[in-house]
Amino acid sequence: MTYPDEQGRPEPPLAADETATLPGFLEFQRATLAWKCAGLDAADLSAPRR
């Protein structure tokens, strides 16, 4: 079972085989991107970063 962290992202498994670890880390990365982009509009998302 995965438990969410402070931002609601699922923690990837720490002790698992490759077939469980890879999807766990991919889900964590997807949730991280969604968390960091939450509240941004289209202009913010397409603006170049300096």
All heavy atoms as a GROMACS GRO file, in nm:
protein
  382
    1MET      N    1   0.084  -0.118   0.000
    1MET     CA    2   0.000   0.000   0.000
    1MET      C    3   0.089   0.124   0.000
    1MET      O    4   0.191   0.129   0.067
    1MET     CB    5  -0.090  -0.003   0.123
    1MET     CG    6  -0.168   0.125   0.144
    1MET     SD    7  -0.285   0.115   0.278
    1MET     CE    8  -0.431   0.094   0.181
    2THR      N    9   0.050   0.225  -0.078
    2THR     CA   10   0.125   0.349  -0.080
    2THR      C   11   0.052   0.454   0.002
    2THR      O   12  -0.070   0.460   0.006
    2THR     CB   13   0.144   0.401  -0.224
    2THR    OG1   14   0.015   0.424  -0.281
    2THR    CG2   15   0.220   0.302  -0.310
    3TYR      N   16   0.128   0.537   0.068
    3TYR     CA   17   0.073   0.643   0.150
    3TYR      C   18   0.111   0.776   0.090
    3TYR      O   19   0.225   0.796   0.048
    3TYR     CB   20   0.127   0.633   0.292
    3TYR     CG   21   0.091   0.503   0.359
    3TYR    CD1   22   0.179   0.397   0.364
    3TYR    CD2   23  -0.036   0.486   0.414
    3TYR    CE1   24   0.145   0.277   0.423
    3TYR    CE2   25  -0.072   0.366   0.473
    3TYR     CZ   26   0.019   0.263   0.477
    3TYR     OH   27  -0.016   0.145   0.536
    4PRO      N   28   0.018   0.871   0.083
    4PRO     CA   29   0.050   1.002   0.025
    4PRO      C   30   0.139   1.084   0.118
    4PRO      O   31   0.132   1.071   0.240
    4PRO     CB   32  -0.087   1.068   0.008
    4PRO     CG   33  -0.179   0.994   0.098
    4PRO     CD   34  -0.122   0.858   0.118
    5ASP      N   35   0.222   1.170   0.058
    5ASP     CA   36   0.304   1.259   0.137
    5ASP      C   37   0.227   1.389   0.164
    5ASP      O   38   0.107   1.396   0.141
    5ASP     CB   39   0.439   1.284   0.069
    5ASP     CG   40   0.427   1.359  -0.064
    5ASP    OD1   41   0.316   1.399  -0.102
    5ASP    OD2   42   0.531   1.377  -0.130
    6GLU      N   43   0.295   1.493   0.209
    6GLU     CA   44   0.230   1.618   0.246
    6GLU      C   45   0.156   1.684   0.129
    6GLU      O   46   0.059   1.756   0.148
    6GLU     CB   47   0.332   1.718   0.302
    6GLU     CG   48   0.402   1.672   0.428
    6GLU     CD   49   0.520   1.582   0.398
    6GLU    OE1   50   0.584   1.596   0.292
    6GLU    OE2   51   0.549   1.495   0.481
    7GLN      N   52   0.202   1.662   0.006
    7GLN     CA   53   0.140   1.720  -0.112
    7GLN      C   54   0.037   1.627  -0.176
    7GLN      O   55  -0.018   1.658  -0.280
    7GLN     CB   56   0.246   1.757  -0.217
    7GLN     CG   57   0.331   1.876  -0.180
    7GLN     CD   58   0.437   1.842  -0.076
    7GLN    OE1   59   0.488   1.732  -0.072
    7GLN    NE2   60   0.470   1.938   0.007
    8GLY      N   61   0.014   1.513  -0.118
    8GLY     CA   62  -0.082   1.418  -0.171
    8GLY      C   63  -0.026   1.323  -0.275
    8GLY      O   64  -0.100   1.248  -0.337
    9ARG      N   65   0.106   1.326  -0.294
    9ARG     CA   66   0.169   1.237  -0.391
    9ARG      C   67   0.187   1.098  -0.330
    9ARG      O   68   0.226   1.087  -0.214
    9ARG     CB   69   0.306   1.290  -0.433
    9ARG     CG   70   0.301   1.427  -0.496
    9ARG     CD   71   0.438   1.483  -0.520
    9ARG     NE   72   0.505   1.498  -0.390
    9ARG     CZ   73   0.629   1.540  -0.376
    9ARG    NH1   74   0.702   1.569  -0.480
    9ARG    NH2   75   0.683   1.552  -0.257
   10PRO      N   76   0.162   0.993  -0.408
   10PRO     CA   77   0.183   0.858  -0.354
   10PRO      C   78   0.331   0.828  -0.342
   10PRO      O   79   0.409   0.857  -0.433
   10PRO     CB   80   0.118   0.768  -0.458
   10PRO     CG   81   0.125   0.846  -0.585
   10PRO     CD   82   0.113   0.991  -0.545
   11GLU      N   83   0.370   0.776  -0.229
   11GLU     CA   84   0.511   0.739  -0.209
   11GLU      C   85   0.542   0.614  -0.291
   11GLU      O   86   0.468   0.515  -0.283
   11GLU     CB   87   0.539   0.711  -0.061
   11GLU     CG   88   0.531   0.834   0.026
   11GLU     CD   89   0.651   0.925   0.010
   11GLU    OE1   90   0.756   0.882  -0.040
   11GLU    OE2   91   0.638   1.042   0.048
   12PRO      N   92   0.650   0.616  -0.370
   12PRO     CA   93   0.688   0.496  -0.443
   12PRO      C   94   0.738   0.388  -0.348
   12PRO      O   95   0.787   0.421  -0.239
   12PRO     CB   96   0.799   0.543  -0.537
   12PRO     CG   97   0.848   0.669  -0.481
   12PRO     CD   98   0.739   0.728  -0.398
   13PRO      N   99   0.728   0.263  -0.386
   13PRO     CA  100   0.776   0.156  -0.297
   13PRO      C  101   0.928   0.164  -0.281
   13PRO      O  102   1.001   0.189  -0.376
   13PRO     CB  103   0.735   0.029  -0.369
   13PRO     CG  104   0.716   0.066  -0.510
   13PRO     CD  105   0.674   0.210  -0.511
   14LEU      N  106   0.974   0.144  -0.160
   14LEU     CA  107   1.118   0.149  -0.133
   14LEU      C  108   1.184   0.013  -0.147
   14LEU      O  109   1.302   0.005  -0.179
   14LEU     CB  110   1.142   0.205   0.007
   14LEU     CG  111   1.092   0.348   0.030
   14LEU    CD1  112   1.117   0.389   0.174
   14LEU    CD2  113   1.161   0.444  -0.065
   15ALA      N  114   1.110  -0.091  -0.122
   15ALA     CA  115   1.166  -0.225  -0.132
   15ALA      C  116   1.070  -0.309  -0.218
   15ALA      O  117   0.974  -0.366  -0.168
   15ALA     CB  118   1.181  -0.288   0.005
   16ALA      N  119   1.098  -0.311  -0.348
   16ALA     CA  120   1.013  -0.386  -0.441
   16ALA      C  121   1.096  -0.423  -0.564
   16ALA      O  122   1.206  -0.371  -0.584
   16ALA     CB  123   0.892  -0.303  -0.482
   17ASP      N  124   1.040  -0.510  -0.645
   17ASP     CA  125   1.109  -0.546  -0.768
   17ASP      C  126   1.086  -0.437  -0.873
   17ASP      O  127   1.012  -0.342  -0.851
   17ASP     CB  128   1.064  -0.683  -0.818
   17ASP     CG  129   0.915  -0.686  -0.851
   17ASP    OD1  130   0.845  -0.589  -0.820
   17ASP    OD2  131   0.872  -0.787  -0.909
   18GLU      N  132   1.150  -0.452  -0.990
   18GLU     CA  133   1.140  -0.350  -1.095
   18GLU      C  134   0.998  -0.327  -1.143
   18GLU      O  135   0.961  -0.213  -1.170
   18GLU     CB  136   1.225  -0.392  -1.216
   18GLU     CG  137   1.370  -0.357  -1.204
   18GLU     CD  138   1.444  -0.388  -1.333
   18GLU    OE1  139   1.394  -0.351  -1.440
   18GLU    OE2  140   1.552  -0.448  -1.324
   19THR      N  141   0.919  -0.433  -1.152
   19THR     CA  142   0.784  -0.418  -1.207
   19THR      C  143   0.692  -0.340  -1.113
   19THR      O  144   0.592  -0.286  -1.157
   19THR     CB  145   0.722  -0.555  -1.240
   19THR    OG1  146   0.720  -0.635  -1.123
   19THR    CG2  147   0.799  -0.624  -1.350
   20ALA      N  148   0.723  -0.331  -0.987
   20ALA     CA  149   0.646  -0.250  -0.893
   20ALA      C  150   0.709  -0.113  -0.873
   20ALA      O  151   0.638  -0.014  -0.854
   20ALA     CB  152   0.634  -0.321  -0.760
   21THR      N  153   0.841  -0.106  -0.878
   21THR     CA  154   0.911   0.019  -0.853
   21THR      C  155   0.890   0.120  -0.966
   21THR      O  156   0.861   0.238  -0.939
   21THR     CB  157   1.062  -0.006  -0.834
   21THR    OG1  158   1.079  -0.097  -0.726
   21THR    CG2  159   1.137   0.123  -0.804
   22LEU      N  160   0.901   0.078  -1.090
   22LEU     CA  161   0.889   0.170  -1.202
   22LEU      C  162   0.753   0.240  -1.206
   22LEU      O  163   0.748   0.363  -1.209
   22LEU     CB  164   0.918   0.099  -1.335
   22LEU     CG  165   0.907   0.187  -1.460
   22LEU    CD1  166   1.005   0.302  -1.454
   22LEU    CD2  167   0.929   0.104  -1.584
   23PRO      N  168   0.642   0.168  -1.203
   23PRO     CA  169   0.513   0.239  -1.202
   23PRO      C  170   0.495   0.328  -1.078
   23PRO      O  171   0.434   0.434  -1.087
   23PRO     CB  172   0.408   0.128  -1.203
   23PRO     CG  173   0.479   0.006  -1.248
   23PRO     CD  174   0.622   0.024  -1.212
   24GLY      N  175   0.550   0.286  -0.967
   24GLY     CA  176   0.541   0.367  -0.845
   24GLY      C  177   0.611   0.500  -0.861
   24GLY      O  178   0.557   0.605  -0.823
   25PHE      N  179   0.732   0.499  -0.917
   25PHE     CA  180   0.804   0.623  -0.937
   25PHE      C  181   0.743   0.708  -1.048
   25PHE      O  182   0.742   0.831  -1.040
   25PHE     CB  183   0.953   0.595  -0.965
   25PHE     CG  184   1.033   0.587  -0.840
   25PHE    CD1  185   1.060   0.463  -0.782
   25PHE    CD2  186   1.081   0.700  -0.777
   25PHE    CE1  187   1.132   0.454  -0.665
   25PHE    CE2  188   1.153   0.691  -0.659
   25PHE     CZ  189   1.179   0.568  -0.603
   26LEU      N  190   0.689   0.644  -1.152
   26LEU     CA  191   0.621   0.720  -1.258
   26LEU      C  192   0.497   0.792  -1.202
   26LEU      O  193   0.473   0.909  -1.234
   26LEU     CB  194   0.582   0.629  -1.373
   26LEU     CG  195   0.698   0.578  -1.458
   26LEU    CD1  196   0.647   0.478  -1.560
   26LEU    CD2  197   0.771   0.692  -1.527
   27GLU      N  198   0.421   0.725  -1.120
   27GLU     CA  199   0.303   0.788  -1.058
   27GLU      C  200   0.344   0.903  -0.967
   27GLU      O  201   0.280   1.007  -0.964
   27GLU     CB  202   0.221   0.685  -0.982
   27GLU     CG  203   0.092   0.739  -0.926
   27GLU     CD  204  -0.001   0.795  -1.033
   27GLU    OE1  205  -0.005   0.743  -1.145
   27GLU    OE2  206  -0.070   0.895  -1.003
   28PHE      N  207   0.455   0.885  -0.894
   28PHE     CA  208   0.507   0.991  -0.808
   28PHE      C  209   0.546   1.112  -0.892
   28PHE      O  210   0.514   1.226  -0.857
   28PHE     CB  211   0.626   0.940  -0.728
   28PHE     CG  212   0.688   1.042  -0.638
   28PHE    CD1  213   0.630   1.073  -0.515
   28PHE    CD2  214   0.804   1.108  -0.675
   28PHE    CE1  215   0.687   1.167  -0.432
   28PHE    CE2  216   0.861   1.203  -0.592
   28PHE     CZ  217   0.803   1.232  -0.471
   29GLN      N  218   0.613   1.090  -1.005
   29GLN     CA  219   0.654   1.199  -1.092
   29GLN      C  220   0.534   1.269  -1.155
   29GLN      O  221   0.531   1.392  -1.166
   29GLN     CB  222   0.750   1.149  -1.201
   29GLN     CG  223   0.884   1.103  -1.148
   29GLN     CD  224   0.961   1.215  -1.082
   29GLN    OE1  225   0.958   1.329  -1.124
   29GLN    NE2  226   1.032   1.182  -0.975
   30ARG      N  227   0.435   1.193  -1.198
   30ARG     CA  228   0.312   1.253  -1.253
   30ARG      C  229   0.243   1.341  -1.149
   30ARG      O  230   0.198   1.451  -1.179
   30ARG     CB  231   0.216   1.145  -1.300
   30ARG     CG  232   0.259   1.076  -1.426
   30ARG     CD  233   0.154   0.974  -1.470
   30ARG     NE  234   0.206   0.888  -1.572
   30ARG     CZ  235   0.236   0.761  -1.554
   30ARG    NH1  236   0.214   0.701  -1.439
   30ARG    NH2  237   0.286   0.690  -1.654
   31ALA      N  238   0.233   1.292  -1.027
   31ALA     CA  239   0.169   1.368  -0.920
   31ALA      C  240   0.250   1.493  -0.886
   31ALA      O  241   0.193   1.598  -0.855
   31ALA     CB  242   0.151   1.280  -0.797
   32THR      N  243   0.383   1.484  -0.894
   32THR     CA  244   0.469   1.600  -0.868
   32THR      C  245   0.445   1.707  -0.973
   32THR      O  246   0.432   1.826  -0.940
   32THR     CB  247   0.617   1.559  -0.867
   32THR    OG1  248   0.638   1.463  -0.763
   32THR    CG2  249   0.708   1.679  -0.843
   33LEU      N  250   0.438   1.669  -1.100
   33LEU     CA  251   0.413   1.765  -1.207
   33LEU      C  252   0.276   1.830  -1.190
   33LEU      O  253   0.263   1.953  -1.201
   33LEU     CB  254   0.423   1.697  -1.344
   33LEU     CG  255   0.400   1.788  -1.464
   33LEU    CD1  256   0.505   1.897  -1.471
   33LEU    CD2  257   0.399   1.707  -1.592
   34ALA      N  258   0.175   1.752  -1.160
   34ALA     CA  259   0.041   1.806  -1.139
   34ALA      C  260   0.039   1.903  -1.020
   34ALA      O  261  -0.024   2.009  -1.027
   34ALA     CB  262  -0.058   1.693  -1.117
   35TRP      N  263   0.108   1.869  -0.913
   35TRP     CA  264   0.115   1.955  -0.795
   35TRP      C  265   0.183   2.088  -0.828
   35TRP      O  266   0.135   2.194  -0.792
   35TRP     CB  267   0.188   1.881  -0.684
   35TRP     CG  268   0.233   1.965  -0.569
   35TRP    CD1  269   0.156   2.044  -0.490
   35TRP    CD2  270   0.365   1.978  -0.520
   35TRP    NE1  271   0.232   2.106  -0.395
   35TRP    CE2  272   0.362   2.067  -0.411
   35TRP    CE3  273   0.488   1.921  -0.557
   35TRP    CZ2  274   0.476   2.100  -0.339
   35TRP    CZ3  275   0.600   1.955  -0.484
   35TRP    CH2  276   0.592   2.044  -0.377
   36LYS      N  277   0.296   2.082  -0.899
   36LYS     CA  278   0.371   2.203  -0.930
   36LYS      C  279   0.301   2.291  -1.033
   36LYS      O  280   0.321   2.411  -1.036
   36LYS     CB  281   0.512   2.168  -0.976
   36LYS     CG  282   0.597   2.114  -0.864
   36LYS     CD  283   0.739   2.090  -0.907
   36LYS     CE  284   0.821   2.045  -0.790
   36LYS     NZ  285   0.894   2.153  -0.728
   37CYS      N  286   0.217   2.232  -1.119
   37CYS     CA  287   0.148   2.309  -1.223
   37CYS      C  288   0.007   2.350  -1.182
   37CYS      O  289  -0.059   2.424  -1.255
   37CYS     CB  290   0.141   2.227  -1.352
   37CYS     SG  291   0.301   2.200  -1.427
   38ALA      N  292  -0.038   2.305  -1.067
   38ALA     CA  293  -0.173   2.340  -1.022
   38ALA      C  294  -0.186   2.491  -1.007
   38ALA      O  295  -0.099   2.558  -0.954
   38ALA     CB  296  -0.203   2.272  -0.889
   39GLY      N  297  -0.293   2.545  -1.059
   39GLY     CA  298  -0.318   2.688  -1.047
   39GLY      C  299  -0.257   2.772  -1.158
   39GLY      O  300  -0.281   2.892  -1.163
   40LEU      N  301  -0.180   2.713  -1.247
   40LEU     CA  302  -0.122   2.788  -1.358
   40LEU      C  303  -0.219   2.789  -1.474
   40LEU      O  304  -0.285   2.690  -1.503
   40LEU     CB  305   0.010   2.725  -1.403
   40LEU     CG  306   0.123   2.722  -1.299
   40LEU    CD1  307   0.244   2.651  -1.357
   40LEU    CD2  308   0.158   2.861  -1.253
   41ASP      N  309  -0.227   2.903  -1.543
   41ASP     CA  310  -0.312   2.909  -1.661
   41ASP      C  311  -0.227   2.878  -1.784
   41ASP      O  312  -0.107   2.852  -1.776
   41ASP     CB  313  -0.382   3.043  -1.672
   41ASP     CG  314  -0.286   3.161  -1.684
   41ASP    OD1  315  -0.165   3.139  -1.706
   41ASP    OD2  316  -0.332   3.276  -1.670
   42ALA      N  317  -0.288   2.880  -1.901
   42ALA     CA  318  -0.218   2.844  -2.025
   42ALA      C  319  -0.099   2.936  -2.051
   42ALA      O  320   0.006   2.890  -2.098
   42ALA     CB  321  -0.315   2.847  -2.143
   43ALA      N  322  -0.112   3.064  -2.022
   43ALA     CA  323  -0.002   3.158  -2.044
   43ALA      C  324   0.116   3.126  -1.953
   43ALA      O  325   0.232   3.130  -1.995
   43ALA     CB  326  -0.049   3.301  -2.021
   44ASP      N  327   0.088   3.094  -1.828
   44ASP     CA  328   0.194   3.058  -1.736
   44ASP      C  329   0.264   2.930  -1.778
   44ASP      O  330   0.386   2.916  -1.767
   44ASP     CB  331   0.139   3.040  -1.594
   44ASP     CG  332   0.096   3.170  -1.530
   44ASP    OD1  333   0.151   3.275  -1.565
   44ASP    OD2  334   0.005   3.165  -1.445
   45LEU      N  335   0.187   2.832  -1.824
   45LEU     CA  336   0.244   2.705  -1.864
   45LEU      C  337   0.330   2.715  -1.990
   45LEU      O  338   0.423   2.638  -2.008
   45LEU     CB  339   0.134   2.601  -1.885
   45LEU     CG  340   0.062   2.556  -1.758
   45LEU    CD1  341  -0.058   2.471  -1.794
   45LEU    CD2  342   0.156   2.478  -1.668
   46SER      N  343   0.299   2.812  -2.077
   46SER     CA  344   0.375   2.824  -2.202
   46SER      C  345   0.485   2.929  -2.195
   46SER      O  346   0.563   2.943  -2.290
   46SER     CB  347   0.280   2.856  -2.318
   46SER     OG  348   0.219   2.982  -2.296
   47ALA      N  349   0.495   3.002  -2.086
   47ALA     CA  350   0.597   3.106  -2.074
   47ALA      C  351   0.734   3.043  -2.056
   47ALA      O  352   0.750   2.948  -1.979
   47ALA     CB  353   0.565   3.197  -1.956
   48PRO      N  354   0.835   3.096  -2.126
   48PRO     CA  355   0.970   3.044  -2.106
   48PRO      C  356   1.023   3.081  -1.967
   48PRO      O  357   0.991   3.185  -1.913
   48PRO     CB  358   1.052   3.113  -2.216
   48PRO     CG  359   0.974   3.235  -2.251
   48PRO     CD  360   0.830   3.204  -2.224
   49ARG      N  361   1.102   2.992  -1.911
   49ARG     CA  362   1.162   3.014  -1.780
   49ARG      C  363   1.305   3.064  -1.798
   49ARG      O  364   1.378   3.022  -1.886
   49ARG     CB  365   1.163   2.886  -1.697
   49ARG     CG  366   1.027   2.831  -1.674
   49ARG     CD  367   0.951   2.919  -1.576
   49ARG     NE  368   0.812   2.876  -1.569
   49ARG     CZ  369   0.711   2.958  -1.559
   49ARG    NH1  370   0.730   3.088  -1.556
   49ARG    NH2  371   0.589   2.914  -1.554
   50ARG      N  372   1.341   3.156  -1.712
   50ARG     CA  373   1.477   3.210  -1.718
   50ARG      C  374   1.557   3.164  -1.600
   50ARG      O  375   1.519   3.125  -1.502
   50ARG     CB  376   1.473   3.361  -1.720
   50ARG     CG  377   1.412   3.410  -1.847
   50ARG     CD  378   1.399   3.560  -1.847
   50ARG     NE  379   1.270   3.581  -1.913
   50ARG     CZ  380   1.190   3.679  -1.889
   50ARG    NH1  381   1.220   3.768  -1.800
   50ARG    NH2  382   1.078   3.689  -1.950
   0.00000   0.00000   0.00000
